[in-house]
Each structure stands twice: as structure tokens, then as C-alpha cells.
């Protein structure tokens, strides 16, 4: 068995990244209408215009085609 035993170093809060910093899991933003991941040009994310608490994700295609979205928190429907 080699040095380190094949396990990533661990700190008090869990696994450490390449610079010995805690690794943070990030939720991938997705389009609220179609579910695609948001990573391209023209994609956007914003807080619900009605309740201001839920993040609404919109990909470029759904924005361009005015596909409706619905806030999971308050039920607001937008273009």
C-alpha cells in the first residue's frame, strides 16, 4: 500500500481540496422550465419577482421562446 492509503486528506469539516481548503458542494443551477444545467451564454438566474426567496433559473432557449416558469415557493408564473 502506498503513502496516504488512497484517501483524500480530511479536516474537521470533512474532505479537503487540493489546497487543503474545505471542499464545498455547490448545487448546480438548472433552468426552472426545462431542467437543463445553466452554464452557457444567455443563461441567467434571478430571485422570484413575486416572493423574492426562490431562485429562478432560465436557459437561453427557454428565455428566447418565452417558455413559462413557475416559482416553487409562491406559485408565481412568468414568461
HELIX and SHEET records of a PDB file:
HELIX    1   1 UNK A    3  UNK A    6  5                                   4    
HELIX    2   2 UNK A   60  UNK A   64  1                                   5    
SHEET    1   A 2 UNK A  10  UNK A  11  0                                        
SHEET    2   A 2 UNK A  14  UNK A  15 -1                                        
SHEET    1   B 2 UNK A  44  UNK A  47  0                                        
SHEET    2   B 2 UNK A  55  UNK A  58 -1                                        
SHEET    1   C 2 UNK A  69  UNK A  70  0                                        
SHEET    2   C 2 UNK A  77  UNK A  78 -1                                        
END                                                                             
